[in-house]
Amino acid sequence: MDIKTIILKGRRRVWIAIVLAIVGMIVGFNYAGRIVPTPFAVVTLISIDTDRAAIFGMEMTLDEVVISRRIATELMGIIDSTRVTRLAARYLSEGGYEVNYRSLAGMVTLQQQAPNSSILTLRASTRNPSLAVPVANAMAIAFVDTLYEYTGVVYVSVLDYADSVRYTAGGSRTMFGGAGIIGGGAVGLVIIYMLILADDRIKTIEDVKRIKGVGRVSIIPRHDIK
């Protein structure tokens, strides 16, 4: 079936695509309105290098720095451990914040800033803006202390503590509404195409040629011969 035939047969059903595009726009607008900005705070950590090793009275070769960086990134997973969260909850309690240690693991993510980078970024997202900064700092300190406890070496230290609350972007009605229009319209076009393929009724000479496989077809006019 050529494109011309599809267009001719689909133009009567184009309302399906229009309706679904409108529905998609409405859904996108409503979904965007439900995305609420979330408060978060960020702590920057750094795996030890030659300069920072000197601060701690250590001498490190380049190979040792590479090893320390690898160890630090391999041990990032302990950020979710009970040992770290319990220690962070204790630090928070000492600062006047009562937070259940079980909830801390779900608030925090820790990752490398870039592949093979010595910079680690700890991000704490909370529903309560007043907790974002203290949770981020407490978890960072607990992570560093736990890492030192396990290894006996200061592989990671805090480069910059969290000092302000930031917010994630809310849902953009323009972006989600536009995506809804495009998505709804695309689904509508697919439905129209499937309906065209499923319609095997003979309406035109081209349909006879396509369905019956007849090479030549013509219309014989009807005459009333007396």
C-alpha positions in Angstrom: 0.0 0.0 0.0 1.5 3.3 -1.1 1.6 6.5 0.9 -1.0 8.2 -1.3 -3.5 5.4 -0.6 -2.8 5.6 3.1 -3.4 9.3 3.1 -6.6 9.1 1.1 -8.0 6.4 3.4 -6.7 7.9 6.6 -7.9 11.5 6.2 -11.4 10.5 7.3 -10.0 9.1 10.5 -7.6 11.9 11.3 -9.9 12.9 14.1 -8.6 9.9 16.1 -5.1 11.4 16.1 -6.4 14.8 17.0 -8.5 13.5 19.9 -5.6 11.5 21.3 -3.2 14.4 20.9 -5.6 16.6 23.0 -5.9 13.8 25.6 -2.1 13.5 25.7 -1.7 17.2 26.2 -4.2 17.2 29.2 -2.5 14.2 30.8 0.9 15.9 30.3 -0.3 19.1 31.9 -1.8 17.3 34.9 1.3 15.2 35.4 3.6 18.2 35.3 1.5 19.8 38.0 2.0 16.9 40.3 5.9 17.1 40.1 6.7 19.1 43.2 10.2 20.6 43.6 12.3 18.5 46.2 14.8 20.1 48.6 18.3 18.7 48.5 21.8 19.5 49.6 25.2 18.5 48.2 28.5 17.6 49.9 31.7 17.3 47.8 34.1 14.6 48.8 37.6 13.9 47.5 39.7 10.8 47.4 43.2 11.4 48.7 45.8 12.7 46.3 49.5 13.6 46.8 48.7 17.2 48.0 46.0 16.1 50.5 48.2 13.2 51.7 50.9 15.8 52.6 48.3 17.6 54.8 47.8 14.3 56.7 51.6 13.8 57.0 51.6 11.0 54.4 53.8 10.5 51.3 52.0 8.8 48.3 53.2 7.9 44.9 51.1 8.3 41.8 50.3 4.5 41.8 49.2 4.8 45.4 46.9 7.7 44.6 45.3 5.6 41.8 44.8 2.7 44.2 43.3 4.9 46.8 40.9 6.4 44.3 39.8 2.9 43.2 39.3 1.8 46.7 37.3 4.9 47.6 35.0 4.4 44.6 34.6 0.6 45.2 33.6 1.3 48.8 30.9 3.9 47.9 28.3 1.3 48.4 28.7 1.4 52.2 26.8 4.7 52.2 23.6 2.6 52.5 25.0 0.4 55.3 23.5 0.3 58.8 26.9 1.2 60.2 27.0 4.5 58.3 23.3 5.4 58.8 23.4 4.7 62.5 26.5 6.8 62.9 24.9 9.6 60.9 21.8 9.4 63.0 23.9 9.8 66.1 25.7 12.9 64.7 22.3 14.4 63.8 21.0 13.7 67.3 24.0 15.5 68.8 23.1 18.5 66.6 19.4 18.5 67.8 17.9 16.6 64.8 16.1 13.3 65.5 16.0 11.2 62.4 15.5 7.5 62.2 18.6 5.8 60.8 16.5 3.5 58.6 15.2 6.4 56.6 18.7 8.0 55.9 19.8 5.4 53.3 16.8 6.3 51.1 17.7 10.0 51.3 21.3 9.9 50.1 23.1 9.1 46.9 26.8 9.0 46.4 28.6 8.9 43.0 31.7 9.9 41.2 31.5 13.3 39.6 33.0 11.9 36.4 34.7 8.6 35.4 38.0 8.1 37.1 37.5 11.4 39.0 38.8 11.8 42.5 35.7 13.9 43.3 32.7 12.2 44.8 29.3 13.9 45.2 27.0 13.1 48.0 23.4 14.3 47.6 20.7 14.3 50.3 17.1 14.7 49.2 14.5 15.3 51.9 10.9 16.4 52.1 11.8 18.7 55.0 14.0 21.6 53.7 15.5 22.1 57.2 16.9 18.6 57.2 18.6 18.6 53.8 21.9 20.3 54.9 22.4 18.5 58.3 21.5 15.1 56.7 24.0 15.6 53.9 26.8 16.7 56.2 26.1 14.0 58.8 26.1 11.2 56.2 29.3 12.6 54.6 31.1 12.6 57.9 29.8 9.2 58.9 30.9 7.8 55.5 34.4 9.2 55.9 34.7 8.0 59.5 33.5 4.5 58.6 35.8 4.3 55.7 38.7 5.2 58.0 37.6 2.7 60.6 37.6 -0.1 58.0 40.8 0.7 56.2 42.9 2.7 58.7 43.7 5.2 55.9 42.1 8.5 55.1 41.1 7.5 51.6 38.3 10.1 51.4 37.8 13.5 53.1 35.3 16.2 52.8 36.2 18.9 50.3 33.1 21.1 50.7 30.3 20.7 53.2 26.7 21.5 52.3 25.8 25.0 53.3 22.5 25.7 51.5 19.3 24.1 50.4 18.6 23.6 46.7 15.5 22.5 44.9 14.9 20.2 42.0 13.0 21.7 39.1 9.2 21.2 39.1 7.3 19.7 36.2 7.3 22.0 33.1 3.7 22.2 31.7 5.1 23.3 28.4 7.5 20.3 28.1 5.1 17.6 29.3 2.1 19.1 27.5 4.1 19.1 24.2 5.3 15.6 24.8 1.7 14.5 25.4 0.6 16.1 22.1 3.4 14.4 20.2 2.9 11.0 21.9 -0.9 11.1 21.6 -0.8 12.1 18.0 1.7 9.4 17.2 -0.4 6.7 18.9 -3.4 8.1 16.9 -1.6 7.7 13.6 -0.6 4.1 14.5 -4.2 3.3 15.3 -5.4 4.9 12.0 -2.8 2.8 10.0 -3.9 -0.4 11.8 -7.5 0.4 11.0 -6.6 0.9 7.3 -4.8 -2.4 7.2 -7.7 -4.2 8.8 -10.2 -2.7 6.4 -10.6 -5.2 3.6 -13.8 -3.7 2.1 -13.7 -3.0 -1.6 -14.4 0.7 -2.3 -12.3 1.6 -5.3 -10.8 0.1 -8.4 -7.4 0.2 -6.6 -8.9 -2.0 -3.9 -10.0 -4.6 -6.4 -6.5 -4.7 -7.9 -4.8 -4.9 -4.5 -7.1 -7.4 -2.9 -8.1 -9.6 -5.8 -4.7 -9.4 -7.6 -6.4 -8.4 -10.9 -4.1 -6.5 -13.3 -6.7 -4.6 -15.2 -10.0 -3.4 -14.0 -12.5 -1.1 -15.6 -16.0 0.1 -14.9 -18.7 -1.0 -17.4 -21.4 1.6 -17.5 -24.9 0.3 -17.1 -27.4 1.1 -19.8 -31.1 0.4 -20.0 -31.3 -1.3 -23.5 -34.8 -1.6 -24.8 
